Amino acid sequence: MTLVANWRRVLRHAWSVRLMLLAALLSGAEIALPLLQGVLPVPPLTFAALSGLTTAAALIARFIAQDTVGEE
């Protein structure tokens, strides 16, 4: 397994990477939600659903050509 030649550019500009980071943040929020039960009026499954949708969007974005992440 080897990195793509322009991995730094991909890391900075690819929507799939951005969406995966957002999914990770939402997963963390889902874990922290029980600690904030009285503070945030958010239904328990909301963060799980948002995380799943974001992960699905990241998968789709991975296969879409992005001009800012072109081959060097």
PQR file of N, CA, C, O and H, with PARSE charges and radii, in Angstrom:
ATOM      1  N   MET A   1       0.848  -1.164   0.000 -0.4000 1.5000
ATOM      2  CA  MET A   1       0.000   0.000   0.000 -0.0000 2.0000
ATOM      3  C   MET A   1       0.903   1.239   0.000  0.5500 1.7000
ATOM      4  O   MET A   1       1.806   1.363   0.828 -0.5500 1.4000
ATOM      5  N   THR A   2       0.645   2.146  -0.937 -0.4000 1.5000
ATOM      6  CA  THR A   2       1.428   3.375  -1.025 -0.0000 2.0000
ATOM      7  C   THR A   2       0.486   4.575  -1.093  0.5500 1.7000
ATOM      8  O   THR A   2      -0.659   4.464  -1.529 -0.5500 1.4000
ATOM      9  H   THR A   2      -0.088   2.046  -1.609  0.4000 1.0000
ATOM     10  N   LEU A   3       0.988   5.705  -0.659 -0.4000 1.5000
ATOM     11  CA  LEU A   3       0.211   6.944  -0.722 -0.0000 2.0000
ATOM     12  C   LEU A   3       0.155   7.461  -2.154  0.5500 1.7000
ATOM     13  O   LEU A   3       1.057   7.207  -2.952 -0.5500 1.4000
ATOM     14  H   LEU A   3       1.919   5.795  -0.305  0.4000 1.0000
ATOM     15  N   VAL A   4      -0.911   8.188  -2.470 -0.4000 1.5000
ATOM     16  CA  VAL A   4      -0.971   8.840  -3.771 -0.0000 2.0000
ATOM     17  C   VAL A   4       0.084   9.937  -3.804  0.5500 1.7000
ATOM     18  O   VAL A   4       0.476  10.454  -2.758 -0.5500 1.4000
ATOM     19  H   VAL A   4      -1.644   8.394  -1.822  0.4000 1.0000
ATOM     20  N   ALA A   5       0.537  10.288  -4.982 -0.4000 1.5000
ATOM     21  CA  ALA A   5       1.627  11.250  -5.129 -0.0000 2.0000
ATOM     22  C   ALA A   5       1.280  12.610  -4.531  0.5500 1.7000
ATOM     23  O   ALA A   5       2.150  13.278  -3.973 -0.5500 1.4000
ATOM     24  H   ALA A   5       0.218   9.867  -5.831  0.4000 1.0000
ATOM     25  N   ASN A   6       0.034  13.022  -4.639 -0.4000 1.5000
ATOM     26  CA  ASN A   6      -0.371  14.344  -4.142 -0.0000 2.0000
ATOM     27  C   ASN A   6      -1.201  14.242  -2.855  0.5500 1.7000
ATOM     28  O   ASN A   6      -2.220  14.918  -2.720 -0.5500 1.4000
ATOM     29  H   ASN A   6      -0.673  12.479  -5.092  0.4000 1.0000
ATOM     30  N   TRP A   7      -0.773  13.411  -1.928 -0.4000 1.5000
ATOM     31  CA  TRP A   7      -1.563  13.151  -0.720 -0.0000 2.0000
ATOM     32  C   TRP A   7      -1.768  14.404   0.126  0.5500 1.7000
ATOM     33  O   TRP A   7      -2.812  14.544   0.763 -0.5500 1.4000
ATOM     34  H   TRP A   7       0.055  12.862  -2.037  0.4000 1.0000
ATOM     35  N   ARG A   8      -0.811  15.304   0.149 -0.4000 1.5000
ATOM     36  CA  ARG A   8      -0.985  16.534   0.935 -0.0000 2.0000
ATOM     37  C   ARG A   8      -2.117  17.390   0.356  0.5500 1.7000
ATOM     38  O   ARG A   8      -2.925  17.952   1.096 -0.5500 1.4000
ATOM     39  H   ARG A   8       0.038  15.190  -0.368  0.4000 1.0000
ATOM     40  N   ARG A   9      -2.161  17.478  -0.951 -0.4000 1.5000
ATOM     41  CA  ARG A   9      -3.223  18.244  -1.621 -0.0000 2.0000
ATOM     42  C   ARG A   9      -4.580  17.577  -1.384  0.5500 1.7000
ATOM     43  O   ARG A   9      -5.573  18.260  -1.133 -0.5500 1.4000
ATOM     44  H   ARG A   9      -1.504  17.023  -1.552  0.4000 1.0000
ATOM     45  N   VAL A  10      -4.622  16.266  -1.464 -0.4000 1.5000
ATOM     46  CA  VAL A  10      -5.863  15.531  -1.207 -0.0000 2.0000
ATOM     47  C   VAL A  10      -6.326  15.782   0.223  0.5500 1.7000
ATOM     48  O   VAL A  10      -7.509  16.029   0.457 -0.5500 1.4000
ATOM     49  H   VAL A  10      -3.816  15.712  -1.668  0.4000 1.0000
ATOM     50  N   LEU A  11      -5.410  15.722   1.171 -0.4000 1.5000
ATOM     51  CA  LEU A  11      -5.754  15.939   2.571 -0.0000 2.0000
ATOM     52  C   LEU A  11      -6.330  17.332   2.804  0.5500 1.7000
ATOM     53  O   LEU A  11      -7.238  17.494   3.618 -0.5500 1.4000
ATOM     54  H   LEU A  11      -4.449  15.522   0.980  0.4000 1.0000
ATOM     55  N   ARG A  12      -5.816  18.334   2.103 -0.4000 1.5000
ATOM     56  CA  ARG A  12      -6.279  19.713   2.276 -0.0000 2.0000
ATOM     57  C   ARG A  12      -7.575  20.024   1.529  0.5500 1.7000
ATOM     58  O   ARG A  12      -8.378  20.826   2.006 -0.5500 1.4000
ATOM     59  H   ARG A  12      -5.078  18.203   1.441  0.4000 1.0000
ATOM     60  N   HIS A  13      -7.791  19.412   0.380 -0.4000 1.5000
ATOM     61  CA  HIS A  13      -8.875  19.867  -0.491 -0.0000 2.0000
ATOM     62  C   HIS A  13     -10.002  18.866  -0.756  0.5500 1.7000
ATOM     63  O   HIS A  13     -11.074  19.279  -1.199 -0.5500 1.4000
ATOM     64  H   HIS A  13      -7.139  18.760  -0.007  0.4000 1.0000
ATOM     65  N   ALA A  14      -9.812  17.606  -0.512 -0.4000 1.5000
ATOM     66  CA  ALA A  14     -10.821  16.604  -0.883 -0.0000 2.0000
ATOM     67  C   ALA A  14     -12.045  16.678   0.030  0.5500 1.7000
ATOM     68  O   ALA A  14     -11.921  16.695   1.255 -0.5500 1.4000
ATOM     69  H   ALA A  14      -8.941  17.270  -0.152  0.4000 1.0000
ATOM     70  N   TRP A  15     -13.211  16.721  -0.577 -0.4000 1.5000
ATOM     71  CA  TRP A  15     -14.456  16.743   0.189 -0.0000 2.0000
ATOM     72  C   TRP A  15     -14.655  15.454   0.965  0.5500 1.7000
ATOM     73  O   TRP A  15     -15.239  15.477   2.048 -0.5500 1.4000
ATOM     74  H   TRP A  15     -13.312  16.707  -1.572  0.4000 1.0000
ATOM     75  N   SER A  16     -14.190  14.348   0.446 -0.4000 1.5000
ATOM     76  CA  SER A  16     -14.352  13.086   1.165 -0.0000 2.0000
ATOM     77  C   SER A  16     -13.621  13.139   2.499  0.5500 1.7000
ATOM     78  O   SER A  16     -14.123  12.628   3.500 -0.5500 1.4000
ATOM     79  H   SER A  16     -13.715  14.329  -0.434  0.4000 1.0000
ATOM     80  N   VAL A  17     -12.445  13.748   2.523 -0.4000 1.5000
ATOM     81  CA  VAL A  17     -11.688  13.873   3.776 -0.0000 2.0000
ATOM     82  C   VAL A  17     -12.428  14.795   4.740  0.5500 1.7000
ATOM     83  O   VAL A  17     -12.540  14.491   5.928 -0.5500 1.4000
ATOM     84  H   VAL A  17     -12.037  14.163   1.710  0.4000 1.0000
ATOM     85  N   ARG A  18     -12.925  15.903   4.241 -0.4000 1.5000
ATOM     86  CA  ARG A  18     -13.665  16.844   5.085 -0.0000 2.0000
ATOM     87  C   ARG A  18     -14.899  16.187   5.691  0.5500 1.7000
ATOM     88  O   ARG A  18     -15.189  16.357   6.875 -0.5500 1.4000
ATOM     89  H   ARG A  18     -12.834  16.150   3.276  0.4000 1.0000
ATOM     90  N   LEU A  19     -15.622  15.435   4.863 -0.4000 1.5000
ATOM     91  CA  LEU A  19     -16.840  14.782   5.351 -0.0000 2.0000
ATOM     92  C   LEU A  19     -16.518  13.679   6.355  0.5500 1.7000
ATOM     93  O   LEU A  19     -17.273  13.473   7.304 -0.5500 1.4000
ATOM     94  H   LEU A  19     -15.387  15.297   3.901  0.4000 1.0000
ATOM     95  N   MET A  20     -15.404  12.964   6.159 -0.4000 1.5000
ATOM     96  CA  MET A  20     -15.016  11.940   7.133 -0.0000 2.0000
ATOM     97  C   MET A  20     -14.637  12.579   8.472  0.5500 1.7000
ATOM     98  O   MET A  20     -14.937  12.020   9.527 -0.5500 1.4000
ATOM     99  H   MET A  20     -14.790  13.131   5.388  0.4000 1.0000
ATOM    100  N   LEU A  21     -13.986  13.734   8.442 -0.4000 1.5000
ATOM    101  CA  LEU A  21     -13.673  14.443   9.684 -0.0000 2.0000
ATOM    102  C   LEU A  21     -14.948  14.901  10.391  0.5500 1.7000
ATOM    103  O   LEU A  21     -15.055  14.804  11.614 -0.5500 1.4000
ATOM    104  H   LEU A  21     -13.742  14.189   7.585  0.4000 1.0000
ATOM    105  N   LEU A  22     -15.904  15.398   9.622 -0.4000 1.5000
ATOM    106  CA  LEU A  22     -17.190  15.798  10.200 -0.0000 2.0000
ATOM    107  C   LEU A  22     -17.897  14.593  10.816  0.5500 1.7000
ATOM    108  O   LEU A  22     -18.465  14.700  11.903 -0.5500 1.4000
ATOM    109  H   LEU A  22     -15.817  15.477   8.629  0.4000 1.0000
ATOM    110  N   ALA A  23     -17.869  13.456  10.137 -0.4000 1.5000
ATOM    111  CA  ALA A  23     -18.482  12.243  10.672 -0.0000 2.0000
ATOM    112  C   ALA A  23     -17.815  11.834  11.983  0.5500 1.7000
ATOM    113  O   ALA A  23     -18.491  11.405  12.918 -0.5500 1.4000
ATOM    114  H   ALA A  23     -17.407  13.369   9.254  0.4000 1.0000
ATOM    115  N   ALA A  24     -16.494  11.966  12.051 -0.4000 1.5000
ATOM    116  CA  ALA A  24     -15.786  11.641  13.290 -0.0000 2.0000
ATOM    117  C   ALA A  24     -16.208  12.582  14.421  0.5500 1.7000
ATOM    118  O   ALA A  24     -16.394  12.144  15.556 -0.5500 1.4000
ATOM    119  H   ALA A  24     -15.945  12.315  11.291  0.4000 1.0000
ATOM    120  N   LEU A  25     -16.356  13.866  14.116 -0.4000 1.5000
ATOM    121  CA  LEU A  25     -16.808  14.819  15.132 -0.0000 2.0000
ATOM    122  C   LEU A  25     -18.230  14.505  15.601  0.5500 1.7000
ATOM    123  O   LEU A  25     -18.529  14.592  16.792 -0.5500 1.4000
ATOM    124  H   LEU A  25     -16.205  14.222  13.194  0.4000 1.0000
ATOM    125  N   LEU A  26     -19.093  14.143  14.674 -0.4000 1.5000
ATOM    126  CA  LEU A  26     -20.468  13.789  15.043 -0.0000 2.0000
ATOM    127  C   LEU A  26     -20.503  12.512  15.882  0.5500 1.7000
ATOM    128  O   LEU A  26     -21.322  12.392  16.793 -0.5500 1.4000
ATOM    129  H   LEU A  26     -18.851  14.072  13.706  0.4000 1.0000
ATOM    130  N   SER A  27     -19.626  11.566  15.581 -0.4000 1.5000
ATOM    131  CA  SER A  27     -19.552  10.344  16.390 -0.0000 2.0000
ATOM    132  C   SER A  27     -19.094  10.667  17.807  0.5500 1.7000
ATOM    133  O   SER A  27     -19.600  10.108  18.780 -0.5500 1.4000
ATOM    134  H   SER A  27     -18.961  11.664  14.840  0.4000 1.0000
ATOM    135  N   GLY A  28     -18.129  11.575  17.907 -0.4000 1.5000
ATOM    136  CA  GLY A  28     -17.693  12.010  19.232 -0.0000 2.0000
ATOM    137  C   GLY A  28     -18.806  12.718  19.988  0.5500 1.7000
ATOM    138  O   GLY A  28     -18.966  12.518  21.192 -0.5500 1.4000
ATOM    139  H   GLY A  28     -17.718  12.029  17.117  0.4000 1.0000
ATOM    140  N   ALA A  29     -19.571  13.540  19.291 -0.4000 1.5000
ATOM    141  CA  ALA A  29     -20.697  14.231  19.915 -0.0000 2.0000
ATOM    142  C   ALA A  29     -21.754  13.227  20.372  0.5500 1.7000
ATOM    143  O   ALA A  29     -22.387  13.414  21.411 -0.5500 1.4000
ATOM    144  H   ALA A  29     -19.441  13.702  18.313  0.4000 1.0000
ATOM    145  N   GLU A  30     -21.939  12.174  19.600 -0.4000 1.5000
ATOM    146  CA  GLU A  30     -22.893  11.130  19.971 -0.0000 2.0000
ATOM    147  C   GLU A  30     -22.480  10.455  21.276  0.5500 1.7000
ATOM    148  O   GLU A  30     -23.328  10.116  22.101 -0.5500 1.4000
ATOM    149  H   GLU A  30     -21.425  12.023  18.755  0.4000 1.0000
ATOM    150  N   ILE A  31     -21.187  10.264  21.458 -0.4000 1.5000
ATOM    151  CA  ILE A  31     -20.691   9.648  22.682 -0.0000 2.0000
ATOM    152  C   ILE A  31     -20.817  10.620  23.855  0.5500 1.7000
ATOM    153  O   ILE A  31     -21.144  10.206  24.968 -0.5500 1.4000
ATOM    154  H   ILE A  31     -20.498  10.540  20.787  0.4000 1.0000
ATOM    155  N   ALA A  32     -20.562  11.901  23.616 -0.4000 1.5000
ATOM    156  CA  ALA A  32     -20.622  12.912  24.681 -0.0000 2.0000
ATOM    157  C   ALA A  32     -22.054  13.311  25.024  0.5500 1.7000
ATOM    158  O   ALA A  32     -22.284  13.909  26.075 -0.5500 1.4000
ATOM    159  H   ALA A  32     -20.297  12.237  22.712  0.4000 1.0000
ATOM    160  N   LEU A  33     -23.009  12.998  24.175 -0.4000 1.5000
ATOM    161  CA  LEU A  33     -24.389  13.428  24.380 -0.0000 2.0000
ATOM    162  C   LEU A  33     -24.967  13.007  25.733  0.5500 1.7000
ATOM    163  O   LEU A  33     -25.627  13.825  26.374 -0.5500 1.4000
ATOM    164  H   LEU A  33     -22.823  12.512  23.322  0.4000 1.0000
ATOM    165  N   PRO A  34     -24.752  11.772  26.199 -0.5600 1.5000
ATOM    166  CA  PRO A  34     -25.311  11.414  27.517  0.2800 2.0000
ATOM    167  C   PRO A  34     -24.775  12.292  28.654  0.5500 1.7000
ATOM    168  O   PRO A  34     -25.465  12.506  29.651 -0.5500 1.4000
ATOM    169  N   LEU A  35     -23.556  12.794  28.508 -0.4000 1.5000
ATOM    170  CA  LEU A  35     -22.999  13.666  29.538 -0.0000 2.0000
ATOM    171  C   LEU A  35     -23.669  15.042  29.535  0.5500 1.7000
ATOM    172  O   LEU A  35     -23.670  15.737  30.551 -0.5500 1.4000
ATOM    173  H   LEU A  35     -22.995  12.620  27.698  0.4000 1.0000
ATOM    174  N   LEU A  36     -24.231  15.426  28.406 -0.4000 1.5000
ATOM    175  CA  LEU A  36     -24.873  16.733  28.255 -0.0000 2.0000
ATOM    176  C   LEU A  36     -26.392  16.605  28.157  0.5500 1.7000
ATOM    177  O   LEU A  36     -27.044  17.445  27.535 -0.5500 1.4000
ATOM    178  H   LEU A  36     -24.231  14.861  27.581  0.4000 1.0000
ATOM    179  N   GLN A  37     -26.950  15.585  28.751 -0.4000 1.5000
ATOM    180  CA  GLN A  37     -28.366  15.249  28.590 -0.0000 2.0000
ATOM    181  C   GLN A  37     -29.286  16.417  28.914  0.5500 1.7000
ATOM    182  O   GLN A  37     -30.230  16.665  28.164 -0.5500 1.4000
ATOM    183  H   GLN A  37     -26.421  14.903  29.255  0.4000 1.0000
ATOM    184  N   GLY A  38     -29.052  17.132  29.984 -0.4000 1.5000
ATOM    185  CA  GLY A  38     -29.940  18.231  30.349 -0.0000 2.0000
ATOM    186  C   GLY A  38     -29.611  19.534  29.644  0.5500 1.7000
ATOM    187  O   GLY A  38     -30.422  20.460  29.647 -0.5500 1.4000
ATOM    188  H   GLY A  38     -28.286  16.930  30.593  0.4000 1.0000
ATOM    189  N   VAL A  39     -28.434  19.619  29.038 -0.4000 1.5000
ATOM    190  CA  VAL A  39     -27.978  20.872  28.439 -0.0000 2.0000
ATOM    191  C   VAL A  39     -28.448  21.017  26.990  0.5500 1.7000
ATOM    192  O   VAL A  39     -28.919  22.083  26.592 -0.5500 1.4000
ATOM    193  H   VAL A  39     -27.776  18.867  29.035  0.4000 1.0000
ATOM    194  N   LEU A  40     -28.321  19.951  26.207 -0.4000 1.5000
ATOM    195  CA  LEU A  40     -28.689  20.001  24.786 -0.0000 2.0000
ATOM    196  C   LEU A  40     -30.022  19.303  24.544  0.5500 1.7000
ATOM    197  O   LEU A  40     -30.177  18.130  24.882 -0.5500 1.4000
ATOM    198  H   LEU A  40     -27.938  19.086  26.530  0.4000 1.0000
ATOM    199  N   PRO A  41     -30.981  20.014  23.961 -0.5600 1.5000
ATOM    200  CA  PRO A  41     -32.281  19.384  23.665  0.2800 2.0000
ATOM    201  C   PRO A  41     -32.250  18.653  22.322  0.5500 1.7000
ATOM    202  O   PRO A  41     -32.980  19.015  21.399 -0.5500 1.4000
ATOM    203  N   VAL A  42     -31.412  17.632  22.214 -0.4000 1.5000
ATOM    204  CA  VAL A  42     -31.245  16.905  20.955 -0.0000 2.0000
ATOM    205  C   VAL A  42     -31.695  15.462  21.161  0.5500 1.7000
ATOM    206  O   VAL A  42     -31.267  14.815  22.117 -0.5500 1.4000
ATOM    207  H   VAL A  42     -30.819  17.337  22.963  0.4000 1.0000
ATOM    208  N   PRO A  43     -32.555  14.947  20.276 -0.5600 1.5000
ATOM    209  CA  PRO A  43     -32.958  13.543  20.389  0.2800 2.0000
ATOM    210  C   PRO A  43     -31.735  12.620  20.300  0.5500 1.7000
ATOM    211  O   PRO A  43     -30.780  12.941  19.592 -0.5500 1.4000
ATOM    212  N   PRO A  44     -31.747  11.491  20.999 -0.5600 1.5000
ATOM    213  CA  PRO A  44     -30.581  10.620  21.094  0.2800 2.0000
ATOM    214  C   PRO A  44     -30.052  10.103  19.758  0.5500 1.7000
ATOM    215  O   PRO A  44     -28.842   9.927  19.613 -0.5500 1.4000
ATOM    216  N   LEU A  45     -30.904   9.860  18.801 -0.4000 1.5000
ATOM    217  CA  LEU A  45     -30.449   9.270  17.541 -0.0000 2.0000
ATOM    218  C   LEU A  45     -30.043  10.303  16.488  0.5500 1.7000
ATOM    219  O   LEU A  45     -29.613   9.930  15.396 -0.5500 1.4000
ATOM    220  H   LEU A  45     -31.887  10.002  18.919  0.4000 1.0000
ATOM    221  N   THR A  46     -30.171  11.584  16.797 -0.4000 1.5000
ATOM    222  CA  THR A  46     -29.874  12.622  15.817 -0.0000 2.0000
ATOM    223  C   THR A  46     -28.421  12.599  15.381  0.5500 1.7000
ATOM    224  O   THR A  46     -28.138  12.618  14.183 -0.5500 1.4000
ATOM    225  H   THR A  46     -30.519  11.887  17.684  0.4000 1.0000
ATOM    226  N   PHE A  47     -27.483  12.558  16.340 -0.4000 1.5000
ATOM    227  CA  PHE A  47     -26.067  12.559  15.988 -0.0000 2.0000
ATOM    228  C   PHE A  47     -25.683  11.273  15.260  0.5500 1.7000
ATOM    229  O   PHE A  47     -24.842  11.298  14.362 -0.5500 1.4000
ATOM    230  H   PHE A  47     -27.712  12.543  17.313  0.4000 1.0000
ATOM    231  N   ALA A  48     -26.290  10.155  15.637 -0.4000 1.5000
ATOM    232  CA  ALA A  48     -26.009   8.897  14.945 -0.0000 2.0000
ATOM    233  C   ALA A  48     -26.480   8.971  13.496  0.5500 1.7000
ATOM    234  O   ALA A  48     -25.776   8.521  12.592 -0.5500 1.4000
ATOM    235  H   ALA A  48     -26.974  10.134  16.367  0.4000 1.0000
ATOM    236  N   ALA A  49     -27.658   9.532  13.271 -0.4000 1.5000
ATOM    237  CA  ALA A  49     -28.179   9.667  11.913 -0.0000 2.0000
ATOM    238  C   ALA A  49     -27.331  10.628  11.087  0.5500 1.7000
ATOM    239  O   ALA A  49     -27.026  10.348   9.928 -0.5500 1.4000
ATOM    240  H   ALA A  49     -28.229   9.898  14.006  0.4000 1.0000
ATOM    241  N   LEU A  50     -26.949  11.756  11.677 -0.4000 1.5000
ATOM    242  CA  LEU A  50     -26.109  12.721  10.967 -0.0000 2.0000
ATOM    243  C   LEU A  50     -24.742  12.124  10.635  0.5500 1.7000
ATOM    244  O   LEU A  50     -24.202  12.357   9.554 -0.5500 1.4000
ATOM    245  H   LEU A  50     -27.196  11.983  12.618  0.4000 1.0000
ATOM    246  N   SER A  51     -24.196  11.365  11.557 -0.4000 1.5000
ATOM    247  CA  SER A  51     -22.906  10.718  11.322 -0.0000 2.0000
ATOM    248  C   SER A  51     -23.006   9.708  10.181  0.5500 1.7000
ATOM    249  O   SER A  51     -22.123   9.647   9.326 -0.5500 1.4000
ATOM    250  H   SER A  51     -24.635  11.175  12.435  0.4000 1.0000
ATOM    251  N   GLY A  52     -24.069   8.926  10.166 -0.4000 1.5000
ATOM    252  CA  GLY A  52     -24.261   7.955   9.090 -0.0000 2.0000
ATOM    253  C   GLY A  52     -24.439   8.615   7.735  0.5500 1.7000
ATOM    254  O   GLY A  52     -23.866   8.168   6.742 -0.5500 1.4000
ATOM    255  H   GLY A  52     -24.786   8.975  10.860  0.4000 1.0000
ATOM    256  N   LEU A  53     -25.230   9.674   7.693 -0.4000 1.5000
ATOM    257  CA  LEU A  53     -25.434  10.391   6.432 -0.0000 2.0000
ATOM    258  C   LEU A  53     -24.142  11.049   5.946  0.5500 1.7000
ATOM    259  O   LEU A  53     -23.855  11.056   4.749 -0.5500 1.4000
ATOM    260  H   LEU A  53     -25.695  10.037   8.500  0.4000 1.0000
ATOM    261  N   THR A  54     -23.373  11.593   6.872 -0.4000 1.5000
ATOM    262  CA  THR A  54     -22.111  12.228   6.502 -0.0000 2.0000
ATOM    263  C   THR A  54     -21.117  11.200   5.978  0.5500 1.7000
ATOM    264  O   THR A  54     -20.392  11.470   5.020 -0.5500 1.4000
ATOM    265  H   THR A  54     -23.606  11.587   7.844  0.4000 1.0000
ATOM    266  N   THR A  55     -21.078  10.025   6.597 -0.4000 1.5000
ATOM    267  CA  THR A  55     -20.194   8.963   6.128 -0.0000 2.0000
ATOM    268  C   THR A  55     -20.604   8.502   4.726  0.5500 1.7000
ATOM    269  O   THR A  55     -19.746   8.257   3.877 -0.5500 1.4000
ATOM    270  H   THR A  55     -21.667   9.805   7.375  0.4000 1.0000
ATOM    271  N   ALA A  56     -21.910   8.385   4.483 -0.4000 1.5000
ATOM    272  CA  ALA A  56     -22.384   8.001   3.154 -0.0000 2.0000
ATOM    273  C   ALA A  56     -22.014   9.075   2.121  0.5500 1.7000
ATOM    274  O   ALA A  56     -21.628   8.751   0.998 -0.5500 1.4000
ATOM    275  H   ALA A  56     -22.606   8.584   5.172  0.4000 1.0000
ATOM    276  N   ALA A  57     -22.132  10.341   2.503 -0.4000 1.5000
ATOM    277  CA  ALA A  57     -21.752  11.427   1.599 -0.0000 2.0000
ATOM    278  C   ALA A  57     -20.252  11.398   1.311  0.5500 1.7000
ATOM    279  O   ALA A  57     -19.829  11.686   0.192 -0.5500 1.4000
ATOM    280  H   ALA A  57     -22.445  10.604   3.415  0.4000 1.0000
ATOM    281  N   ALA A  58     -19.451  11.051   2.313 -0.4000 1.5000
ATOM    282  CA  ALA A  58     -17.996  10.951   2.108 -0.0000 2.0000
ATOM    283  C   ALA A  58     -17.670   9.835   1.128  0.5500 1.7000
ATOM    284  O   ALA A  58     -16.775   9.981   0.295 -0.5500 1.4000
ATOM    285  H   ALA A  58     -19.795  10.816   3.222  0.4000 1.0000
ATOM    286  N   LEU A  59     -18.382   8.732   1.219 -0.4000 1.5000
ATOM    287  CA  LEU A  59     -18.165   7.623   0.288 -0.0000 2.0000
ATOM    288  C   LEU A  59     -18.496   8.046  -1.138  0.5500 1.7000
ATOM    289  O   LEU A  59     -17.748   7.744  -2.068 -0.5500 1.4000
ATOM    290  H   LEU A  59     -19.109   8.614   1.896  0.4000 1.0000
ATOM    291  N   ILE A  60     -19.598   8.735  -1.309 -0.4000 1.5000
ATOM    292  CA  ILE A  60     -19.987   9.215  -2.636 -0.0000 2.0000
ATOM    293  C   ILE A  60     -18.980  10.250  -3.147  0.5500 1.7000
ATOM    294  O   ILE A  60     -18.584  10.213  -4.312 -0.5500 1.4000
ATOM    295  H   ILE A  60     -20.205   8.980  -0.553  0.4000 1.0000
ATOM    296  N   ALA A  61     -18.568  11.173  -2.268 -0.4000 1.5000
ATOM    297  CA  ALA A  61     -17.622  12.219  -2.665 -0.0000 2.0000
ATOM    298  C   ALA A  61     -16.277  11.633  -3.082  0.5500 1.7000
ATOM    299  O   ALA A  61     -15.558  12.233  -3.880 -0.5500 1.4000
ATOM    300  H   ALA A  61     -18.890  11.203  -1.322  0.4000 1.0000
ATOM    301  N   ARG A  62     -15.941  10.480  -2.553 -0.4000 1.5000
ATOM    302  CA  ARG A  62     -14.659   9.855  -2.882 -0.0000 2.0000
ATOM    303  C   ARG A  62     -14.588   9.491  -4.359  0.5500 1.7000
ATOM    304  O   ARG A  62     -13.497   9.433  -4.926 -0.5500 1.4000
ATOM    305  H   ARG A  62     -16.526   9.993  -1.905  0.4000 1.0000
ATOM    306  N   PHE A  63     -15.720   9.249  -4.984 -0.4000 1.5000
ATOM    307  CA  PHE A  63     -15.747   8.814  -6.380 -0.0000 2.0000
ATOM    308  C   PHE A  63     -16.057   9.941  -7.365  0.5500 1.7000
ATOM    309  O   PHE A  63     -16.112   9.707  -8.573 -0.5500 1.4000
ATOM    310  H   PHE A  63     -16.606   9.296  -4.523  0.4000 1.0000
ATOM    311  N   ILE A  64     -16.258  11.149  -6.866 -0.4000 1.5000
ATOM    312  CA  ILE A  64     -16.544  12.297  -7.727 -0.0000 2.0000
ATOM    313  C   ILE A  64     -15.243  13.049  -7.986  0.5500 1.7000
ATOM    314  O   ILE A  64     -14.488  13.333  -7.057 -0.5500 1.4000
ATOM    315  H   ILE A  64     -16.213  11.340  -5.885  0.4000 1.0000
ATOM    316  N   ALA A  65     -14.987  13.368  -9.247 -0.4000 1.5000
ATOM    317  CA  ALA A  65     -13.767  14.109  -9.601 -0.0000 2.0000
ATOM    318  C   ALA A  65     -13.847  15.515  -9.001  0.5500 1.7000
ATOM    319  O   ALA A  65     -14.862  16.201  -9.116 -0.5500 1.4000
ATOM    320  H   ALA A  65     -15.601  13.138 -10.002  0.4000 1.0000
ATOM    321  N   GLN A  66     -12.759  15.920  -8.366 -0.4000 1.5000
ATOM    322  CA  GLN A  66     -12.684  17.234  -7.748 -0.0000 2.0000
ATOM    323  C   GLN A  66     -11.524  17.985  -8.382  0.5500 1.7000
ATOM    324  O   GLN A  66     -10.372  17.567  -8.274 -0.5500 1.4000
ATOM    325  H   GLN A  66     -11.934  15.362  -8.273  0.4000 1.0000
ATOM    326  N   ASP A  67     -11.829  19.088  -9.040 -0.4000 1.5000
ATOM    327  CA  ASP A  67     -10.806  19.839  -9.778 -0.0000 2.0000
ATOM    328  C   ASP A  67      -9.661  20.319  -8.910  0.5500 1.7000
ATOM    329  O   ASP A  67      -8.524  20.386  -9.378 -0.5500 1.4000
ATOM    330  H   ASP A  67     -12.765  19.428  -9.128  0.4000 1.0000
ATOM    331  N   THR A  68      -9.931  20.655  -7.655 -0.4000 1.5000
ATOM    332  CA  THR A  68      -8.875  21.161  -6.771 -0.0000 2.0000
ATOM    333  C   THR A  68      -7.926  20.071  -6.297  0.5500 1.7000
ATOM    334  O   THR A  68      -6.897  20.367  -5.690 -0.5500 1.4000
ATOM    335  H   THR A  68     -10.854  20.601  -7.274  0.4000 1.0000
ATOM    336  N   VAL A  69      -8.259  18.817  -6.567 -0.4000 1.5000
ATOM    337  CA  VAL A  69      -7.437  17.698  -6.109 -0.0000 2.0000
ATOM    338  C   VAL A  69      -6.913  16.906  -7.296  0.5500 1.7000
ATOM    339  O   VAL A  69      -6.682  15.702  -7.180 -0.5500 1.4000
ATOM    340  H   VAL A  69      -9.095  18.576  -7.060  0.4000 1.0000
ATOM    341  N   GLY A  70      -6.724  17.550  -8.417 -0.4000 1.5000
ATOM    342  CA  GLY A  70      -6.257  16.868  -9.617 -0.0000 2.0000
ATOM    343  C   GLY A  70      -4.870  16.279  -9.462  0.5500 1.7000
ATOM    344  O   GLY A  70      -4.141  16.609  -8.527 -0.5500 1.4000
ATOM    345  H   GLY A  70      -6.912  18.527  -8.511  0.4000 1.0000
ATOM    346  N   GLU A  71      -4.517  15.411 -10.380 -0.4000 1.5000
ATOM    347  CA  GLU A  71      -3.198  14.782 -10.381 -0.0000 2.0000
ATOM    348  C   GLU A  71      -2.136  15.822 -10.639  0.5500 1.7000
ATOM    349  O   GLU A  71      -2.360  16.770 -11.392 -0.5500 1.4000
ATOM    350  H   GLU A  71      -5.109  15.143 -11.140  0.4000 1.0000
ATOM    351  N   GLU A  72      -0.985  15.657 -10.023 -0.4000 1.5000
ATOM    352  CA  GLU A  72       0.135  16.579 -10.241 -0.0000 2.0000
ATOM    353  C   GLU A  72       1.117  15.983 -11.205  0.5500 1.7000
ATOM    354  O   GLU A  72       2.131  16.606 -11.518 -0.5500 1.4000
ATOM    355  H   GLU A  72      -0.803  14.888  -9.411  0.4000 1.0000
TER
END
